């Protein structure tokens, strides 16, 4: 006679019971990666606008010395439009100023996002791969010496 061995199974792990006070490591990493990607996108957009501003500057510098009644062509929404220099030059200068304001705005937002990232990294003790190897070595020396350091951080590649 063989017994089925249906003894009572412990369900301590399945009934956590209670609210989750901190996000899981995967959620922390996902949020951190999302924030980093947003910052990269802002930097990319700022660089793109900076190049456009430089192009505007080149054209403005070229047109400053040209006769204001001279024929000039401008690309507007994929359509080449014929104008005069005196019509195009002020529009280019205004557009360049607007681009500069947008660049300043993006730079400010990028700096704010950088501060958010730093705070988030400190809050969840996030370390990037290759960063803090010297800190890891010193932490292991501390733990060997009897010092108690609880570093339950998240490692992000």
N, C-alpha and C positions, 0 to 999 in steps of 0.2 A: 504494500500500500504506500503509494507515494503521495506526499503532501504537496499541495499546490504552492505552499509558502506565501500565501496572501496575507502577509503581515501588514500592519498599518504603515503606509508610506508617509514620510514627513513632507508637509506642504508649506514649510516655512518660507521657502524661496518664492512660491507662487502668490502668496498673499502678503504683499509688501505693506498694504494698508497705510495710507497716508499720502500727503501731497508731495510731489517732486519739487524740492526746493531749489535744485540747481540742474541746469541742462546736462545732458550726457556729453561725453567727450566728442562724439561724432557731431552733435549739434554745435558745440563750441567751435570745432574745427570748421564746420560748414559756414557758420556765421562769420568767423574770422576770414576765411577765404573770400566770402562774398564782399566783405568790407575792403579787403585788399584789392579785389577786382574793380570795385567802384572807384577806388583811389587811382588805380592804373588807367581806367577809362577817362577820368578827369585829366590826368597828366597827358594822355594821348590827345585829347581834345584841345587842351591848352597849347600843346606843341603844334598841332595842326593850325590853330588860329594864329599862333605866332608866325608861322611861315606865311600865312595869308597876309598878315600885317606887313611883313617884310616885302612881299610882292607889291603891296599897295604903295609902300614907301618908295620902292624903285620906280614905279610908274609915275608917282607924284613928282619925284625929283627930275625925271625925264621931261615931264610935261610943263614944269615951271618955266623952262627957258624957251618954250615953243610959242609961236604967235597964237593968241587966243582965238582968232577966227579960223585957224587951220582945222581941216576935217580930221575927225578922230573916230575910231570905232571902239565900241565897248560891248563886251559879252554880257548879256542880261538874260538869265534863265535859259541858257543854251542858244540864244538868238543874238546874232551880231547886229548891233544897232549903230547907225551913223549919227554922230553928234559933232559938236565943235569942242575944242579944248576948254573954252570958258564954261561950257555946260558940264563937262565930265570932271574937271579938276575939283570943284567944290564937292561934288557928290563923292568922289574918291576920298577926299579928306574927311568928310563926315563919316563915311563908312569905316575908315581906318580908326577914327576916334571911338566908334561904337565897338569895334573889334577889341580895342584896348580895354574898354570898360568890361567887356565880357571876360577877357583874359584875367583881369584883376579879380572879378567875381569868382571865377573858377579856381584861381590860386588861393583865395580866401577859403573856399569850400574844401579845397584839397588839404589845407593846413588844419582845418577843423576835423576832417576825416582822419588825418594823421594823429591828432590828439586822441580821438575816439579809439583808434587802433591801439595806441600806446596804453590807454586806460584799460581796454579790453584784455590786452596781453598781460598786464599786471594783475588784473582781477582774477583771471583764470590760469595764471602762471604758464603762459604759452611760450614755448621756446622753438625757434626755427632750426631746421637741420643745419649742422655746421656752426651754429651759434652757441657760445657758452661752453665749448669743450673744456676750456680751462676751469670754468666754474664747476663743471661736473667732477673734474679731478679733485678740486679743492673740497667739494662737498663729500666725496668719498673718503678723503683723508679725515674730515671732521667726524664722519660717522664711525670710522675705525677708531678714532680717539675717544669715543664715548659721547661726542656731541650729538644731540638729537635734532635732526633737521627734517621736517616733513615736507617733501617737495613732490606733491601729487600733481604735477603739471602735465600739459598736453604738448606733444611734440608734433610740429607741423613741418611738412616738407615744402 
